[in-house]
């Protein structure tokens, strides 16, 4: 099937399919005129690639995971599993850092809100709280 048909069947743009191929995630054969042709197996592969992108993985990580789709080798499967665990741990650490940043911002917003309402006029001002009041 040609790229337009694969795009229609998978809901992925032709541009994305070309990107997947450029990154080594997807494979096609070429006609003498240079048109891409895909097998039916590529429909399932695109589905897997989309799920991995949706899980927050980048194309380099996905390229490391895809060999387990094409192989029954337990070592390859174990490597892919370890990669997924590592990526989940990276995402968890990112979530923790973002939550801490949000909590710090919430504290600044709360202090600024109290100051603006006059509740802290006798306490530390915005400069002492690390804030700068706009004139």
Buried (B, 14 or more C-beta within 10 A) or exposed (E): BBBEEBBEBBEBEBEBBBBBBEBEBBEBEEEEEEEBBBEEEBBEBBBBBBEBBEEEBEBEBBBBBBEBBEEEEEEBBEBBEEBBEEBEEEEEEEEEEEEEEEEEEEEBEEBBEBBEEEEBEEEEEBEEBEBEEEE
